[in-house]
Amino acid sequence: IDNINILQASDSQPIVSTNTVKVSTDSYAQLQVSAYNKDDTSTTPVYTINSVTCQGTHGLTISCPATIEIPLKEARSFGCSVTATTNTGLFACQITASATSGNSLAASFFVEVAV
């Protein structure tokens, strides 16, 4: 994929994602996410992707890895596949993740679906 900006989460911004994912109906695009493990209460480096939700009736499917290992005080980037089957428009979405220690992360983004 051309012209992808590499996102890098940090201690002050522990999860960042693509601001707007543009996808055509019956096609796919990639949501870029970067998460930083700033958890001081556990050495467990595994975060679980709890949910990816979007508001409204949208016909979107967003598939992310179920878990991602993030060593303490480090960031890891990953991609989620975004597919659209119906309904054009701009949809507000959110991805949430948590560590076994209870530390939670959330990032908001938009999916713009066009014909």
SVG drawing of the C-alpha trace seen along z (x, -y; Angstrom):
<svg xmlns="http://www.w3.org/2000/svg" viewBox="-29 -13 39 26">
<polyline fill="none" stroke="black" stroke-width="0.4" points="0.0,0.0 1.4,-3.3 1.7,-6.5 1.0,-5.0 2.1,-7.2 3.6,-5.0 1.8,-5.8 3.7,-5.6 2.0,-5.5 3.8,-6.9 3.6,-7.3 1.5,-10.5 -0.6,-9.0 -0.9,-5.3 -3.1,-4.4 -3.3,-6.1 -5.1,-5.1 -5.7,-6.3 -8.0,-9.3 -10.2,-8.4 -10.2,-5.1 -11.6,-5.5 -13.2,-2.3 -15.4,-1.6 -18.4,0.6 -17.5,4.3 -13.9,3.5 -11.4,3.3 -8.9,0.9 -6.6,1.0 -7.0,-0.7 -3.5,-1.4 -3.2,-1.2 -0.3,-1.7 -0.5,-1.0 2.0,-1.7 2.2,0.4 2.6,-2.2 1.2,0.3 3.3,0.1 1.4,2.8 2.2,5.9 4.9,7.5 2.2,9.1 2.9,7.7 -0.3,9.0 -3.2,6.7 -6.5,8.1 -8.5,6.2 -11.9,6.0 -14.0,4.4 -14.2,2.3 -17.6,0.6 -19.1,-1.9 -22.3,-3.9 -25.3,-3.5 -26.3,-1.0 -23.3,-0.7 -22.5,2.7 -18.9,2.5 -16.7,5.4 -13.5,4.6 -11.2,7.4 -8.2,6.9 -5.8,9.3 -7.4,10.9 -4.3,10.1 -1.0,8.2 2.1,8.5 3.4,5.1 6.5,5.3 6.5,2.7 7.4,-0.8 7.3,0.1 4.9,-0.5 3.6,2.0 1.7,1.3 -0.8,3.5 -3.4,3.3 -7.1,4.1 -9.0,5.0 -12.0,2.8 -14.6,4.0 -17.9,2.3 -20.8,4.1 -23.6,1.5 -24.5,-2.1 -22.3,-4.9 -21.4,-7.7 -19.1,-8.7 -19.3,-6.5 -17.7,-7.2 -15.9,-4.2 -13.8,-3.2 -11.3,-0.5 -10.7,0.6 -8.0,2.9 -7.0,4.0 -4.2,5.8 -4.8,8.6 -3.9,6.1 -7.0,4.0 -5.1,1.2 -7.4,0.1 -6.8,-1.8 -9.3,-3.4 -9.0,-5.3 -11.7,-6.9 -11.6,-7.0 -13.9,-7.4 -14.7,-5.1 -15.8,-6.9 -17.6,-4.6 -18.1,-5.6 -19.4,-3.8"/>
</svg>
